[in-house]
Amino acid sequence: MTVHAFVDEARRNDTYYLASAVVDPRHPTALRRRLRGLLLPGRRGLHFKHEKPERRRAILSVLVGLDVRVDIYGAGCRRDEEGTRRACLTRLVGDSLDVEAGRLVLDSRSGRDEHDVHTTRMALGKHAEDAGLTYEHFDSTGDPLLWPADIAAWSHGAGGDWARRVEPIIGPVIRLDFPREARSTAADRPDGCRAHFLGLRAEADARSSELRPRISITIG
C-alpha cells in the first residue's frame, strides 16, 4: 500500500519542527470531510496556534480518532532556520522513499517554495525518475489534509498536556541535532491504534533504509 504525505512546519522557541501527516490515499474524501467539519462558520482554513484552548482540545479529540499518522522531524534553528528546514526535509524525503510514498504535499511558503523544490530534487538524486514520488505545494486552505501536520507539530512542540493529547497519532520523532533522542512509537502500538495501520509498512521497510544512498545534512 502506497501512502501520501502532507507536510507543515512549526517553530517553538529555538526548535524547528517539520511534521509529515501520512495518510492512506484510498479514502481521502472522507478524511477531508471530517477535517472540514472542524472549521467554525466562515473559516476557510485551520491554524491551530490561533485557536483558543477549549477549541484546541475539541479538535485534538477528533483528530486522534482519524486514520492518520504524523512523523515529526526537529532540530535547533537559532542560527539558520532555512538550513534546518532543508535538513529536516532531506531526511523526510529519504524516509518517504523508504515507505514508497506516492505523493508529497508541502504547505506553501509563497516565495520560498523554490527552496523546497531544490532540496527535494537533491534528496531524490538518481532515484528521481524511478521513485514514483510526486511533490507539490498547496496553500493550507486548499487542502485540509495539511491541517493534521500543523496541529501535531504545534501540540508536540508545546509539550505537557498538549503533547499527551496528540500522542496517539504521533509516529517517529526524529531529532536531527540529537540523533540518540530519535524514537519510533507507531510500530510498537496495538493493532487497534489508529496509527498502527501506517506503522506496519514503515516497520517492514526499515531494514532497507540503510542500503539506499541518501544525501545527508548534519545540524550542529
Residue pairs with C-beta under 8 A, 6 or more apart in sequence:
1 24
1 26
1 201
2 25
2 100
2 101
2 102
2 132
3 22
3 23
3 24
3 25
3 99
3 100
3 101
3 102
3 198
3 201
4 22
4 23
4 25
4 28
4 101
4 102
4 103
4 104
4 105
4 145
5 20
5 21
5 22
5 23
5 92
5 96
5 101
5 103
5 104
5 105
6 20
6 21
6 23
6 105
6 143
6 145
6 146
6 148
6 149
7 18
7 19
7 20
7 21
7 89
7 92
7 104
7 105
7 106
7 107
7 146
7 149
8 18
8 19
8 21
8 106
8 107
8 140
8 146
8 147
8 149
8 150
8 153
9 16
9 17
9 18
9 19
9 85
9 107
9 153
10 16
10 17
10 19
10 49
10 150
10 153
10 154
10 157
11 17
11 77
11 81
11 157
12 157
12 158
14 76
14 77
14 78
15 74
15 75
15 76
15 77
15 157
16 74
16 75
16 76
16 77
16 81
16 84
16 85
16 88
17 72
17 73
17 74
17 88
17 153
17 156
17 157
18 72
18 73
18 74
18 85
18 88
18 89
18 92
18 153
19 70
19 71
19 72
19 73
19 149
19 150
19 152
19 153
19 156
20 70
20 71
20 72
20 73
20 92
20 96
20 149
21 68
21 69
21 70
21 145
21 146
21 148
21 149
21 152
22 68
22 69
22 70
22 71
22 99
22 101
22 171
22 198
23 31
23 67
23 68
23 145
23 198
24 67
24 197
24 198
25 102
25 103
27 67
28 145
31 66
31 67
31 68
31 144
31 145
32 143
32 144
32 145
34 62
34 66
35 46
35 66
35 144
35 145
35 147
35 148
36 144
37 62
38 46
38 59
38 62
38 147
39 45
39 46
44 141
45 139
45 140
45 141
45 147
46 59
46 140
46 144
46 147
46 150
46 151
47 140
47 150
48 56
48 59
48 147
48 150
48 151
48 154
48 155
49 154
51 59
56 155
56 162
57 165
59 151
60 151
60 155
60 162
60 165
60 166
61 165
63 148
63 151
63 152
63 166
63 169
64 165
64 166
64 168
64 169
64 194
65 194
66 148
66 169
66 194
67 194
67 197
67 198
68 148
68 169
68 194
68 195
68 198
69 169
69 170
69 171
69 186
69 194
69 195
69 198
69 199
70 148
70 149
70 152
70 153
70 166
70 169
70 170
70 171
71 92
71 95
71 171
71 172
71 173
71 174
72 152
72 153
72 156
72 170
72 171
72 172
72 173
72 174
73 88
73 91
73 92
73 174
73 176
74 88
74 157
74 173
74 174
74 175
74 176
75 84
75 87
75 88
75 175
75 176
75 177
75 219
75 220
76 84
76 177
76 219
76 220
77 84
77 85
82 112
82 115
83 217
83 219
84 176
84 219
85 115
86 115
86 119
86 217
87 176
87 217
87 218
87 219
88 176
89 116
89 119
89 120
89 123
90 119
90 122
90 123
90 214
90 215
90 216
90 217
91 174
91 176
91 216
93 104
93 119
93 120
93 123
93 124
93 133
94 123
94 209
94 212
94 214
94 215
95 172
95 202
95 209
96 104
96 133
97 124
97 127
97 131
97 133
97 212
98 202
98 205
98 206
98 208
98 209
98 212
99 201
99 202
99 205
100 132
100 201
100 205
101 133
102 132
102 133
102 134
103 133
103 134
103 135
103 136
104 120
104 133
104 134
104 135
104 136
105 135
105 136
105 137
105 138
105 143
105 145
105 146
106 113
106 116
106 135
106 136
106 137
106 138
107 137
107 138
107 139
107 140
107 146
107 149
107 150
108 137
108 138
108 139
108 140
109 116
109 137
113 137
116 137
117 135
120 135
121 128
122 215
123 214
123 215
124 131
124 133
125 213
125 214
125 215
126 213
127 212
138 146
140 146
140 147
140 150
148 169
151 166
152 166
152 169
152 170
154 162
155 162
155 163
155 165
155 166
156 162
156 163
156 166
156 170
156 173
167 185
168 193
168 194
168 195
169 194
169 195
170 185
170 186
170 195
171 184
171 185
171 186
171 195
171 198
171 199
171 202
172 182
172 183
172 184
172 185
172 186
172 202
173 182
173 183
173 184
173 185
174 182
175 181
175 182
176 218
176 219
177 219
177 220
184 202
185 195
186 193
186 195
186 196
186 198
186 199
186 202
187 199
187 200
187 202
187 203
189 195
189 196
189 199
190 196
